[in-house]
Amino acid sequence: MPGVTLKTVAKAVGVSPSTVSNAYNKPDQLSTALRERILATAQELGYAGPDASARALRSGKAGAVGVLFTDKLAYAFSDPYAVGFLAGLAEVAEEFATSLLLMPLSSTDIAGGSNAVQQAAIDAAAIFCVPGGHPALEILANRGIPAVSTDRGDHPDLSWVAIDEVEAAAQLGEHLARLGHREVVVLVDNAQAAGGRPVELTLDEVGYTDCELRIQGLQKAMPDARLRIVSGGHNAIASGLKGAEFVLDSQDRPTAIVGLSDILALGALEAMKVRGLTPGRDLTLAGFDDIPAASTAGLTTVRQPIKDKGRAVGRILLDPATTERQLLMPTQLIVRSSSGPAPKH
């Protein structure tokens, strides 16, 4: 029937329009029999339910949390760290009947990503692995959208759930120093090498706050070591493989490689296998995060509570009972077979 509205259904059932609305939006306020009768009548009349856009305008709520990250959309479904974080966030979102809107911010189309954030119908935002200073962050602030970052901020008004990146990496650095390592290569996620040749970077060129802080932690614990920063591209096994190949095939081979994610370290492990190198004997290899594959590979790494991070971000954004706005999560050095004494030359 053309022109069927909520009022049409109400008249057909013999109830008020607000009762029909409750059948869709507040089902707990109706008996099961009445709600089923309303929905059956609506289906017979061809009424699909209240318009979501109009409802959002009336309530001022979109019912969605935006998740901002600077990588391709597929990253959210393939990267183990991202999957774990989103699983924790989704648990809390589901509890509060809220959707998640994945918002990849292209590293090449900054304007396009910023425009998407400007137009997005979201009530809050989870800032997941977005470099500081990205225009999207300013847009969120200007729109007055509450946001929680996974990077630790200095301003008292910022909300974040993070780890002490410097101290976490320093634990790993102290472990490597005790093993006698003085020549170390750090593999990082960086757009400069994406799709091209591996690049050596300075600390200022790294681009991601968490990576910069982890390198500072390694430097703090290993003041006598020479740390080179290398990237084979974005955070992917192929990037770790490419970066490690660049390092292992050079005359200036280190005694240890540290991937600033387990994914990069696992890529480096593939490069070592091809060259007949045994982790922990011929060369030390370490990662960061402690994803499930790290244990299988015997990878020394720094464990952080990935899923709990997502849950905590969700609580701050959605749970009125959560009053803490800044939360520092624990980390733990996990030593496995991939680390060993520096080879004597």
TORPA-369382 format. One line per 3 residues: number of its first residue (from 1); their letters; for each residue x, y, z of N, C-alpha, C. Coordinates in steps of 0.2 Angstrom, whole numbers, padded with zeros to 4 digits, always signed. Layout:
! residues N
NUM = a = X Y Z X Y Z X Y Z; ...
//
This chain:
! residues 345
1 = mpg = +0004 -0006 +0000 +0000 +0000 +0000 +0004 +0006 +0000; +0003 +0011 -0005 +0007 +0017 -0005 +0005 +0021 +0001; +0010 +0025 +0004 +0009 +0030 +0009 +0008 +0027 +0016
4 = vtl = +0010 +0021 +0017 +0009 +0017 +0023 +0013 +0020 +0028; +0011 +0023 +0034 +0015 +0026 +0039 +0014 +0022 +0046; +0017 +0025 +0051 +0017 +0022 +0058 +0010 +0023 +0060
7 = ktv = +0007 +0029 +0058 +0000 +0030 +0060 -0005 +0025 +0057; -0004 +0023 +0051 -0008 +0019 +0047 -0008 +0012 +0051; -0002 +0010 +0053 -0002 +0003 +0057 -0006 +0004 +0063
10 = aka = -0005 +0010 +0067 -0008 +0011 +0073 -0015 +0010 +0073; -0018 +0014 +0068 -0025 +0014 +0066 -0028 +0007 +0065; -0024 +0003 +0061 -0026 -0004 +0059 -0026 -0009 +0065
13 = vgv = -0021 -0008 +0070 -0021 -0012 +0076 -0026 -0010 +0081; -0027 -0003 +0081 -0031 +0000 +0086 -0027 +0002 +0092; -0021 +0004 +0091 -0017 +0007 +0097 -0014 +0014 +0095
16 = sps = -0011 +0017 +0100 -0008 +0023 +0098 -0002 +0023 +0094; +0000 +0028 +0090 +0007 +0028 +0086 +0013 +0027 +0091; +0013 +0029 +0097 +0018 +0028 +0101 +0019 +0021 +0103
19 = tvs = +0014 +0017 +0104 +0014 +0010 +0105 +0017 +0006 +0099; +0015 +0008 +0093 +0018 +0005 +0087 +0026 +0007 +0087; +0028 +0013 +0089 +0035 +0015 +0089 +0038 +0010 +0094
22 = nay = +0035 +0009 +0100 +0038 +0005 +0105 +0040 -0002 +0103; +0035 -0005 +0098 +0036 -0011 +0096 +0043 -0012 +0092; +0045 -0007 +0089 +0052 -0007 +0086 +0057 -0005 +0090
25 = nkp = +0056 +0000 +0094 +0062 +0004 +0098 +0062 +0002 +0105; +0057 +0000 +0108 +0057 -0002 +0115 +0052 -0008 +0116; +0054 -0014 +0114 +0050 -0020 +0114 +0049 -0022 +0121
28 = dql = +0053 -0021 +0125 +0052 -0023 +0132 +0046 -0020 +0136; +0044 -0014 +0133 +0038 -0011 +0136 +0031 -0014 +0134; +0031 -0019 +0129 +0025 -0022 +0127 +0025 -0029 +0128
31 = sta = +0019 -0032 +0128 +0018 -0039 +0129 +0020 -0042 +0123; +0023 -0048 +0123 +0025 -0052 +0117 +0019 -0052 +0112; +0013 -0054 +0114 +0007 -0055 +0110 +0006 -0048 +0106
34 = lre = +0006 -0043 +0110 +0004 -0036 +0107 +0009 -0034 +0101; +0016 -0035 +0103 +0021 -0033 +0099 +0021 -0038 +0092; +0019 -0044 +0093 +0019 -0049 +0087 +0013 -0047 +0083
37 = ril = +0008 -0045 +0086 +0002 -0042 +0082 +0003 -0036 +0078; +0007 -0031 +0081 +0009 -0025 +0078 +0013 -0026 +0072; +0018 -0031 +0073 +0023 -0032 +0068 +0020 -0036 +0062
40 = ata = +0015 -0040 +0064 +0012 -0044 +0058 +0007 -0040 +0054; +0004 -0035 +0058 +0000 -0030 +0054 +0004 -0026 +0050; +0010 -0023 +0052 +0014 -0019 +0048 +0017 -0023 +0042
43 = qel = +0018 -0029 +0043 +0021 -0033 +0037 +0015 -0034 +0032; +0009 -0035 +0034 +0003 -0036 +0029 +0002 -0029 +0026; +0003 -0024 +0029 +0002 -0017 +0026 +0008 -0015 +0022
46 = gya = +0014 -0018 +0022 +0020 -0016 +0019 +0024 -0010 +0022; +0023 -0010 +0029 +0027 -0005 +0033 +0033 -0008 +0035; +0039 -0005 +0034 +0046 -0008 +0035 +0048 -0005 +0042
49 = gpd = +0045 -0001 +0045 +0047 +0001 +0052 +0049 +0009 +0052; +0050 +0012 +0057 +0052 +0019 +0058 +0059 +0020 +0054; +0059 +0026 +0051 +0064 +0028 +0047 +0070 +0030 +0051
52 = asa = +0076 +0026 +0050 +0082 +0027 +0055 +0085 +0034 +0055; +0085 +0037 +0049 +0088 +0044 +0048 +0083 +0049 +0052; +0077 +0048 +0051 +0072 +0053 +0055 +0073 +0051 +0063
55 = ral = +0073 +0045 +0065 +0074 +0044 +0072 +0080 +0047 +0075; +0086 +0046 +0071 +0092 +0049 +0073 +0092 +0056 +0074; +0088 +0060 +0069 +0088 +0067 +0070 +0084 +0069 +0076
58 = rsg = +0078 +0065 +0077 +0074 +0067 +0083 +0078 +0066 +0090; +0082 +0060 +0090 +0085 +0058 +0096 +0092 +0062 +0097; +0095 +0064 +0091 +0101 +0067 +0092 +0107 +0061 +0092
61 = kag = +0105 +0055 +0091 +0109 +0050 +0092 +0109 +0045 +0086; +0116 +0044 +0084 +0116 +0039 +0078 +0116 +0032 +0080; +0118 +0030 +0086 +0118 +0023 +0088 +0125 +0020 +0085
64 = avg = +0130 +0024 +0084 +0136 +0021 +0081 +0142 +0024 +0084; +0147 +0020 +0085 +0154 +0022 +0087 +0159 +0022 +0081; +0162 +0027 +0079 +0167 +0026 +0073 +0173 +0024 +0076
67 = vlf = +0177 +0019 +0072 +0183 +0017 +0073 +0188 +0019 +0068; +0192 +0024 +0070 +0197 +0027 +0065 +0204 +0024 +0065; +0206 +0022 +0059 +0213 +0019 +0059 +0216 +0021 +0052
70 = tdk = +0222 +0021 +0051 +0226 +0023 +0045 +0229 +0017 +0042; +0224 +0013 +0039 +0226 +0007 +0035 +0220 +0006 +0030; +0221 +0001 +0026 +0216 -0002 +0022 +0210 -0005 +0026
73 = lay = +0204 -0005 +0024 +0199 -0008 +0027 +0200 -0016 +0029; +0203 -0019 +0024 +0205 -0026 +0026 +0209 -0027 +0032; +0213 -0022 +0034 +0217 -0023 +0040 +0213 -0024 +0046
76 = afs = +0207 -0022 +0047 +0203 -0023 +0052 +0201 -0030 +0053; +0201 -0034 +0048 +0199 -0041 +0048 +0205 -0046 +0047; +0211 -0043 +0046 +0216 -0048 +0045 +0222 -0047 +0050
79 = dpy = +0223 -0041 +0052 +0228 -0040 +0057 +0226 -0043 +0064; +0230 -0048 +0067 +0228 -0051 +0074 +0227 -0046 +0079; +0231 -0041 +0079 +0230 -0035 +0085 +0224 -0032 +0084
82 = avg = +0222 -0030 +0077 +0216 -0026 +0076 +0210 -0030 +0078; +0210 -0036 +0076 +0205 -0041 +0077 +0203 -0042 +0084; +0209 -0042 +0088 +0208 -0043 +0095 +0205 -0037 +0099
85 = fla = +0208 -0031 +0097 +0205 -0025 +0099 +0198 -0024 +0097; +0196 -0025 +0091 +0189 -0024 +0089 +0184 -0029 +0092; +0187 -0035 +0094 +0183 -0040 +0097 +0181 -0037 +0104
88 = gla = +0186 -0034 +0108 +0184 -0032 +0114 +0180 -0026 +0114; +0181 -0021 +0109 +0176 -0015 +0108 +0169 -0018 +0106; +0169 -0023 +0102 +0162 -0025 +0100 +0158 -0028 +0105
91 = eva = +0161 -0031 +0110 +0158 -0034 +0116 +0154 -0029 +0120; +0157 -0023 +0121 +0154 -0018 +0125 +0149 -0014 +0120; +0150 -0013 +0114 +0146 -0010 +0110 +0139 -0014 +0109
94 = eef = +0140 -0021 +0109 +0134 -0025 +0109 +0130 -0024 +0115; +0133 -0024 +0121 +0130 -0023 +0127 +0125 -0017 +0127; +0128 -0011 +0124 +0124 -0005 +0124 +0120 -0004 +0117
97 = ats = +0119 -0009 +0113 +0115 -0009 +0107 +0118 -0004 +0102; +0124 -0004 +0102 +0128 +0001 +0097 +0132 -0002 +0092; +0131 +0001 +0086 +0135 -0002 +0080 +0142 +0001 +0080
100 = lll = +0147 -0002 +0076 +0153 +0000 +0075 +0154 +0002 +0068; +0156 +0008 +0066 +0157 +0010 +0059 +0165 +0011 +0058; +0168 +0006 +0054 +0175 +0006 +0053 +0176 +0012 +0048
103 = mpl = +0181 +0016 +0050 +0183 +0022 +0046 +0190 +0022 +0044; +0193 +0018 +0039 +0200 +0018 +0037 +0201 +0025 +0034; +0207 +0028 +0036 +0209 +0035 +0034 +0215 +0033 +0030
106 = sst = +0215 +0035 +0023 +0220 +0033 +0018 +0226 +0038 +0020; +0232 +0035 +0019 +0238 +0039 +0020 +0240 +0043 +0014; +0236 +0042 +0008 +0237 +0046 +0002 +0232 +0051 +0001
109 = dia = +0225 +0049 +0003 +0220 +0054 +0002 +0218 +0056 +0009; +0222 +0061 +0011 +0220 +0064 +0018 +0213 +0068 +0018; +0212 +0072 +0012 +0206 +0076 +0012 +0200 +0071 +0012
112 = ggs = +0200 +0066 +0008 +0195 +0061 +0008 +0193 +0058 +0014; +0198 +0056 +0018 +0197 +0053 +0024 +0194 +0058 +0029; +0197 +0064 +0029 +0194 +0069 +0034 +0187 +0071 +0032
115 = nav = +0185 +0071 +0026 +0178 +0073 +0024 +0174 +0067 +0026; +0176 +0061 +0026 +0172 +0056 +0028 +0170 +0056 +0036; +0175 +0059 +0040 +0174 +0060 +0047 +0170 +0066 +0048
118 = qqa = +0170 +0071 +0044 +0166 +0076 +0044 +0159 +0075 +0043; +0157 +0070 +0039 +0150 +0068 +0037 +0148 +0062 +0041; +0152 +0059 +0045 +0150 +0052 +0048 +0145 +0053 +0053
121 = aid = +0140 +0049 +0053 +0134 +0049 +0058 +0136 +0045 +0064; +0140 +0047 +0068 +0143 +0044 +0074 +0142 +0048 +0080; +0141 +0044 +0086 +0140 +0047 +0093 +0147 +0048 +0096
124 = aaa = +0152 +0044 +0095 +0158 +0044 +0098 +0163 +0041 +0093; +0170 +0041 +0095 +0175 +0038 +0091 +0180 +0035 +0095; +0183 +0029 +0092 +0189 +0026 +0095 +0194 +0027 +0090
127 = ifc = +0200 +0030 +0093 +0205 +0032 +0089 +0210 +0027 +0089; +0211 +0023 +0084 +0215 +0017 +0084 +0221 +0017 +0079; +0227 +0018 +0082 +0233 +0019 +0077 +0232 +0024 +0072
130 = vpg = +0231 +0030 +0074 +0231 +0036 +0070 +0236 +0041 +0072; +0240 +0043 +0068 +0246 +0048 +0070 +0243 +0054 +0073; +0247 +0057 +0078 +0245 +0063 +0080 +0246 +0069 +0075
133 = ghp = +0241 +0073 +0075 +0241 +0079 +0070 +0237 +0077 +0064; +0234 +0071 +0064 +0230 +0070 +0058 +0224 +0074 +0058; +0222 +0077 +0052 +0216 +0082 +0052 +0210 +0079 +0055
136 = ale = +0209 +0073 +0054 +0203 +0069 +0057 +0202 +0070 +0064; +0207 +0071 +0068 +0207 +0072 +0075 +0204 +0078 +0077; +0206 +0083 +0073 +0204 +0090 +0074 +0196 +0091 +0072
139 = ila = +0194 +0087 +0067 +0187 +0087 +0065 +0183 +0085 +0070; +0185 +0079 +0073 +0181 +0076 +0079 +0180 +0081 +0085; +0186 +0084 +0086 +0186 +0089 +0092 +0181 +0095 +0090
142 = nrg = +0181 +0097 +0084 +0177 +0103 +0082 +0170 +0101 +0082; +0168 +0095 +0080 +0161 +0092 +0080 +0159 +0091 +0087; +0163 +0091 +0092 +0161 +0089 +0099 +0160 +0082 +0100
145 = ipa = +0163 +0078 +0096 +0162 +0070 +0097 +0167 +0067 +0102; +0164 +0064 +0107 +0169 +0061 +0112 +0173 +0056 +0109; +0179 +0056 +0110 +0184 +0051 +0107 +0189 +0048 +0113
148 = vst = +0191 +0042 +0112 +0196 +0039 +0116 +0201 +0036 +0111; +0207 +0038 +0113 +0213 +0035 +0109 +0217 +0030 +0112; +0220 +0026 +0108 +0224 +0020 +0111 +0232 +0023 +0111
151 = drg = +0233 +0029 +0110 +0239 +0033 +0112 +0238 +0037 +0118; +0243 +0037 +0122 +0243 +0040 +0128 +0244 +0048 +0127; +0240 +0052 +0129 +0240 +0059 +0128 +0243 +0063 +0134
154 = dhp = +0245 +0069 +0133 +0248 +0073 +0139 +0243 +0077 +0142; +0238 +0079 +0138 +0233 +0084 +0140 +0228 +0081 +0145; +0226 +0084 +0151 +0222 +0081 +0156 +0215 +0080 +0153
157 = dls = +0213 +0083 +0148 +0206 +0082 +0145 +0205 +0077 +0140; +0211 +0074 +0138 +0211 +0069 +0133 +0209 +0062 +0137; +0205 +0058 +0133 +0203 +0051 +0135 +0207 +0046 +0132
160 = wva = +0210 +0041 +0135 +0214 +0036 +0132 +0215 +0030 +0136; +0216 +0025 +0132 +0218 +0018 +0135 +0224 +0016 +0132; +0230 +0015 +0136 +0236 +0014 +0133 +0240 +0010 +0137
163 = ide = +0246 +0009 +0135 +0252 +0006 +0139 +0257 +0011 +0140; +0262 +0009 +0144 +0268 +0014 +0145 +0273 +0011 +0139; +0272 +0014 +0133 +0276 +0011 +0128 +0284 +0011 +0129
166 = vea = +0286 +0017 +0132 +0293 +0017 +0134 +0296 +0012 +0138; +0292 +0011 +0144 +0294 +0006 +0149 +0293 -0001 +0146; +0288 -0002 +0142 +0287 -0009 +0140 +0293 -0011 +0135
169 = aaq = +0295 -0006 +0131 +0301 -0007 +0126 +0307 -0008 +0130; +0308 -0004 +0135 +0314 -0004 +0139 +0315 -0011 +0142; +0310 -0014 +0144 +0310 -0021 +0147 +0314 -0026 +0142
172 = lge = +0311 -0025 +0136 +0314 -0029 +0130 +0321 -0027 +0129; +0323 -0020 +0129 +0329 -0018 +0128 +0334 -0020 +0133; +0332 -0020 +0140 +0336 -0023 +0145 +0338 -0030 +0144
175 = hla = +0333 -0034 +0142 +0334 -0041 +0140 +0339 -0042 +0135; +0339 -0038 +0129 +0344 -0039 +0124 +0351 -0036 +0126; +0351 -0031 +0130 +0357 -0029 +0133 +0361 -0034 +0137
178 = rlg = +0357 -0037 +0141 +0360 -0043 +0145 +0363 -0048 +0141; +0360 -0049 +0135 +0362 -0054 +0131 +0368 -0052 +0126; +0370 -0046 +0127 +0376 -0043 +0124 +0375 -0040 +0117
181 = hre = +0369 -0039 +0115 +0368 -0036 +0109 +0369 -0028 +0109; +0373 -0027 +0104 +0375 -0019 +0103 +0373 -0017 +0096; +0372 -0022 +0091 +0370 -0020 +0084 +0362 -0022 +0083
184 = vvv = +0358 -0018 +0083 +0351 -0019 +0083 +0347 -0016 +0077; +0343 -0019 +0074 +0339 -0016 +0069 +0331 -0016 +0071; +0328 -0011 +0071 +0321 -0010 +0073 +0317 -0010 +0067
187 = lvd = +0312 -0015 +0066 +0307 -0014 +0060 +0301 -0011 +0062; +0299 -0006 +0058 +0293 -0002 +0060 +0288 -0002 +0054; +0282 +0000 +0056 +0277 +0001 +0051 +0277 +0008 +0048
190 = naq = +0278 +0009 +0042 +0279 +0016 +0039 +0277 +0016 +0032; +0273 +0021 +0030 +0270 +0022 +0023 +0276 +0023 +0018; +0282 +0026 +0020 +0287 +0028 +0015 +0289 +0022 +0010
193 = aag = +0289 +0016 +0013 +0291 +0010 +0010 +0286 +0006 +0007; +0279 +0008 +0008 +0274 +0004 +0005 +0274 +0004 -0002; +0274 -0003 -0005 +0274 -0004 -0012 +0281 -0003 -0015
196 = grp = +0286 -0001 -0011 +0293 +0001 -0014 +0298 -0003 -0011; +0304 +0000 -0011 +0310 -0003 -0008 +0310 -0001 +0000; +0313 -0005 +0004 +0314 -0004 +0011 +0318 +0003 +0012
199 = vel = +0316 +0006 +0017 +0320 +0012 +0019 +0322 +0012 +0026; +0328 +0016 +0027 +0330 +0017 +0033 +0328 +0024 +0035; +0326 +0025 +0042 +0322 +0031 +0044 +0326 +0034 +0050
202 = tld = +0325 +0040 +0051 +0327 +0043 +0058 +0321 +0042 +0062; +0322 +0044 +0069 +0316 +0043 +0073 +0311 +0048 +0072; +0312 +0054 +0069 +0307 +0059 +0067 +0303 +0057 +0061
205 = evg = +0306 +0052 +0057 +0302 +0050 +0051 +0297 +0044 +0053; +0297 +0041 +0059 +0293 +0035 +0060 +0286 +0037 +0059; +0283 +0042 +0062 +0277 +0044 +0060 +0271 +0042 +0065
208 = ytd = +0272 +0036 +0069 +0267 +0034 +0074 +0270 +0035 +0081; +0266 +0038 +0085 +0268 +0039 +0092 +0270 +0033 +0096; +0266 +0028 +0095 +0268 +0022 +0099 +0275 +0019 +0097
211 = cel = +0276 +0019 +0090 +0282 +0016 +0088 +0288 +0021 +0090; +0287 +0027 +0090 +0292 +0032 +0092 +0294 +0031 +0099; +0289 +0030 +0103 +0290 +0029 +0111 +0293 +0022 +0112
214 = riq = +0292 +0017 +0108 +0295 +0010 +0109 +0302 +0011 +0107; +0304 +0014 +0102 +0311 +0015 +0100 +0315 +0019 +0106; +0311 +0024 +0108 +0315 +0028 +0114 +0316 +0023 +0120
217 = glq = +0311 +0019 +0121 +0312 +0014 +0127 +0318 +0009 +0125; +0319 +0007 +0119 +0325 +0003 +0118 +0331 +0007 +0118; +0331 +0013 +0116 +0337 +0017 +0117 +0339 +0019 +0124
220 = kam = +0334 +0020 +0128 +0334 +0021 +0135 +0338 +0015 +0139; +0336 +0009 +0137 +0339 +0003 +0140 +0345 +0001 +0137; +0347 +0003 +0131 +0353 +0001 +0127 +0357 +0007 +0125
223 = pda = +0359 +0011 +0129 +0363 +0017 +0128 +0369 +0016 +0124; +0372 +0010 +0124 +0378 +0008 +0121 +0377 +0005 +0114; +0371 +0004 +0112 +0369 +0000 +0106 +0368 +0005 +0100
226 = rlr = +0369 +0002 +0094 +0368 +0006 +0088 +0361 +0003 +0086; +0356 +0007 +0086 +0349 +0005 +0083 +0348 +0009 +0077; +0347 +0004 +0072 +0345 +0007 +0065 +0337 +0005 +0064
229 = ivs = +0334 +0010 +0061 +0327 +0010 +0060 +0325 +0008 +0053; +0322 +0003 +0051 +0321 +0001 +0045 +0313 -0001 +0044; +0310 +0001 +0038 +0303 -0001 +0036 +0303 -0004 +0029
232 = ggh = +0299 -0009 +0029 +0297 -0013 +0023 +0290 -0011 +0020; +0287 -0006 +0024 +0280 -0004 +0022 +0275 -0005 +0028; +0269 -0005 +0027 +0264 -0005 +0032 +0264 -0012 +0036
235 = nai = +0261 -0012 +0042 +0261 -0017 +0046 +0258 -0024 +0043; +0263 -0028 +0040 +0261 -0034 +0037 +0267 -0039 +0037; +0265 -0045 +0037 +0271 -0050 +0037 +0275 -0049 +0031
238 = asg = +0272 -0047 +0025 +0276 -0046 +0019 +0281 -0040 +0020; +0279 -0035 +0024 +0283 -0029 +0025 +0289 -0031 +0030; +0288 -0035 +0035 +0293 -0038 +0039 +0298 -0042 +0035
241 = lkg = +0295 -0046 +0031 +0300 -0050 +0027 +0304 -0046 +0022; +0301 -0041 +0019 +0305 -0036 +0015 +0310 -0032 +0019; +0308 -0030 +0024 +0313 -0026 +0028 +0319 -0030 +0031
244 = aef = +0317 -0036 +0033 +0323 -0041 +0036 +0327 -0043 +0030; +0324 -0044 +0024 +0329 -0046 +0018 +0334 -0041 +0017; +0332 -0035 +0017 +0336 -0029 +0016 +0342 -0029 +0021
247 = vld = +0340 -0030 +0027 +0345 -0030 +0033 +0350 -0036 +0032; +0347 -0042 +0031 +0351 -0048 +0032 +0355 -0049 +0026; +0354 -0046 +0020 +0358 -0047 +0014 +0363 -0041 +0014
250 = sqd = +0363 -0037 +0019 +0368 -0031 +0019 +0374 -0034 +0022; +0380 -0030 +0021 +0386 -0032 +0025 +0386 -0030 +0032; +0381 -0026 +0033 +0381 -0023 +0040 +0375 -0026 +0044
253 = rpt = +0376 -0033 +0045 +0371 -0037 +0048 +0371 -0036 +0055; +0365 -0035 +0058 +0364 -0034 +0066 +0365 -0041 +0069; +0365 -0041 +0076 +0365 -0047 +0080 +0358 -0048 +0082
256 = aiv = +0353 -0043 +0082 +0346 -0044 +0084 +0342 -0039 +0080; +0336 -0042 +0078 +0331 -0038 +0075 +0324 -0038 +0080; +0322 -0032 +0080 +0316 -0031 +0084 +0310 -0028 +0080
259 = gls = +0305 -0032 +0079 +0299 -0030 +0076 +0295 -0026 +0081; +0293 -0020 +0079 +0288 -0016 +0084 +0281 -0019 +0084; +0280 -0024 +0080 +0274 -0028 +0081 +0276 -0035 +0079
262 = dil = +0272 -0040 +0082 +0274 -0047 +0081 +0273 -0049 +0074; +0268 -0045 +0070 +0267 -0047 +0063 +0274 -0045 +0059; +0277 -0040 +0060 +0283 -0038 +0057 +0289 -0043 +0059
265 = alg = +0289 -0045 +0065 +0294 -0050 +0067 +0293 -0057 +0064; +0287 -0059 +0063 +0285 -0065 +0060 +0287 -0065 +0053; +0287 -0059 +0049 +0289 -0058 +0043 +0297 -0059 +0042
268 = ale = +0300 -0056 +0047 +0307 -0057 +0048 +0309 -0064 +0049; +0305 -0068 +0053 +0307 -0075 +0054 +0307 -0079 +0047; +0302 -0077 +0043 +0302 -0080 +0036 +0309 -0079 +0032
271 = amk = +0311 -0073 +0033 +0317 -0071 +0029 +0323 -0075 +0032; +0323 -0076 +0039 +0328 -0079 +0042 +0328 -0087 +0040; +0322 -0090 +0040 +0322 -0097 +0038 +0325 -0098 +0031
274 = vrg = +0323 -0093 +0026 +0326 -0094 +0019 +0333 -0094 +0019; +0336 -0090 +0024 +0344 -0090 +0024 +0347 -0095 +0029; +0343 -0099 +0031 +0346 -0104 +0035 +0348 -0102 +0042
277 = ltp = +0345 -0097 +0045 +0347 -0094 +0051 +0342 -0096 +0056; +0345 -0098 +0062 +0341 -0100 +0068 +0340 -0095 +0073; +0333 -0093 +0074 +0332 -0088 +0079 +0335 -0090 +0086
280 = grd = +0338 -0085 +0089 +0341 -0087 +0096 +0348 -0090 +0096; +0350 -0092 +0090 +0357 -0095 +0090 +0361 -0090 +0085; +0359 -0090 +0079 +0362 -0086 +0074 +0361 -0078 +0074
283 = ltl = +0355 -0077 +0076 +0352 -0070 +0077 +0346 -0070 +0081; +0346 -0065 +0086 +0340 -0064 +0090 +0334 -0060 +0086; +0328 -0063 +0088 +0322 -0059 +0085 +0317 -0058 +0090
286 = agf = +0314 -0052 +0090 +0309 -0051 +0095 +0304 -0047 +0092; +0298 -0047 +0095 +0292 -0043 +0093 +0289 -0039 +0098; +0282 -0038 +0097 +0279 -0034 +0102 +0271 -0035 +0101
289 = ddi = +0268 -0037 +0106 +0260 -0038 +0106 +0258 -0044 +0110; +0262 -0050 +0108 +0261 -0057 +0110 +0254 -0059 +0107; +0253 -0059 +0100 +0247 -0062 +0097 +0248 -0069 +0097
292 = paa = +0243 -0073 +0096 +0243 -0080 +0097 +0249 -0084 +0093; +0250 -0081 +0087 +0255 -0084 +0082 +0262 -0083 +0085; +0263 -0078 +0090 +0270 -0077 +0093 +0272 -0083 +0097
295 = sta = +0267 -0086 +0101 +0269 -0092 +0105 +0271 -0098 +0101; +0267 -0099 +0096 +0268 -0105 +0091 +0275 -0104 +0088; +0277 -0098 +0086 +0284 -0097 +0083 +0290 -0097 +0088
298 = glt = +0288 -0097 +0095 +0293 -0096 +0100 +0296 -0089 +0100; +0292 -0084 +0099 +0295 -0077 +0098 +0295 -0074 +0105; +0301 -0071 +0106 +0301 -0067 +0112 +0298 -0060 +0111
301 = tvr = +0294 -0058 +0115 +0289 -0052 +0114 +0287 -0049 +0120; +0284 -0043 +0119 +0281 -0039 +0125 +0273 -0040 +0124; +0270 -0043 +0130 +0263 -0045 +0130 +0259 -0038 +0132
304 = qpi = +0254 -0037 +0128 +0250 -0032 +0130 +0242 -0034 +0130; +0238 -0032 +0134 +0231 -0035 +0135 +0227 -0032 +0129; +0227 -0035 +0123 +0224 -0032 +0117 +0217 -0032 +0117
307 = kdk = +0213 -0037 +0119 +0206 -0037 +0119 +0204 -0033 +0125; +0207 -0033 +0131 +0205 -0029 +0136 +0206 -0021 +0135; +0210 -0019 +0130 +0211 -0013 +0128 +0204 -0010 +0124
310 = gra = +0202 -0015 +0120 +0196 -0013 +0116 +0190 -0013 +0121; +0190 -0017 +0126 +0184 -0017 +0131 +0184 -0010 +0135; +0190 -0008 +0137 +0191 -0002 +0141 +0189 +0004 +0137
313 = vgr = +0191 +0004 +0130 +0189 +0010 +0126 +0182 +0010 +0125; +0178 +0004 +0124 +0171 +0004 +0124 +0168 +0007 +0130; +0170 +0005 +0136 +0167 +0007 +0142 +0168 +0014 +0143
316 = ill = +0173 +0017 +0142 +0174 +0024 +0142 +0169 +0028 +0138; +0168 +0025 +0132 +0164 +0029 +0127 +0157 +0028 +0128; +0155 +0022 +0131 +0148 +0020 +0131 +0145 +0019 +0138
319 = dpa = +0149 +0017 +0143 +0146 +0015 +0149 +0146 +0021 +0154; +0140 +0024 +0156 +0140 +0030 +0160 +0143 +0028 +0167; +0143 +0022 +0169 +0146 +0020 +0176 +0153 +0021 +0176
322 = tte = +0157 +0021 +0170 +0164 +0022 +0169 +0166 +0029 +0170; +0169 +0031 +0175 +0171 +0038 +0176 +0179 +0039 +0175; +0183 +0034 +0175 +0190 +0035 +0173 +0191 +0036 +0166
325 = rql = +0194 +0041 +0164 +0195 +0043 +0157 +0202 +0042 +0154; +0207 +0040 +0159 +0213 +0038 +0156 +0216 +0032 +0160; +0217 +0027 +0156 +0219 +0020 +0159 +0225 +0018 +0156
328 = lmp = +0230 +0016 +0161 +0236 +0013 +0159 +0236 +0006 +0160; +0237 +0002 +0155 +0236 -0005 +0155 +0243 -0009 +0156; +0243 -0015 +0159 +0250 -0018 +0161 +0253 -0021 +0155
331 = tql = +0259 -0022 +0155 +0263 -0026 +0150 +0268 -0031 +0153; +0270 -0036 +0149 +0274 -0041 +0152 +0279 -0043 +0147; +0286 -0044 +0148 +0291 -0047 +0144 +0290 -0054 +0144
334 = ivr = +0289 -0057 +0138 +0288 -0064 +0137 +0295 -0067 +0133; +0299 -0070 +0137 +0305 -0073 +0134 +0304 -0080 +0131; +0306 -0081 +0125 +0305 -0087 +0122 +0312 -0089 +0118
337 = sss = +0311 -0094 +0114 +0318 -0097 +0111 +0321 -0092 +0106; +0317 -0087 +0103 +0320 -0083 +0098 +0325 -0078 +0100; +0326 -0078 +0106 +0332 -0073 +0109 +0337 -0077 +0112
340 = gpa = +0343 -0075 +0111 +0349 -0078 +0114 +0355 -0074 +0114; +0361 -0076 +0116 +0367 -0072 +0117 +0369 -0069 +0110; +0372 -0063 +0110 +0374 -0061 +0104 +0380 -0065 +0101
343 = pkh = +0380 -0067 +0095 +0386 -0071 +0092 +0393 -0067 +0093; +0398 -0071 +0095 +0404 -0068 +0095 +0408 -0068 +0089; +0410 -0063 +0086 +0414 -0062 +0080 +0421 -0063 +0081
//
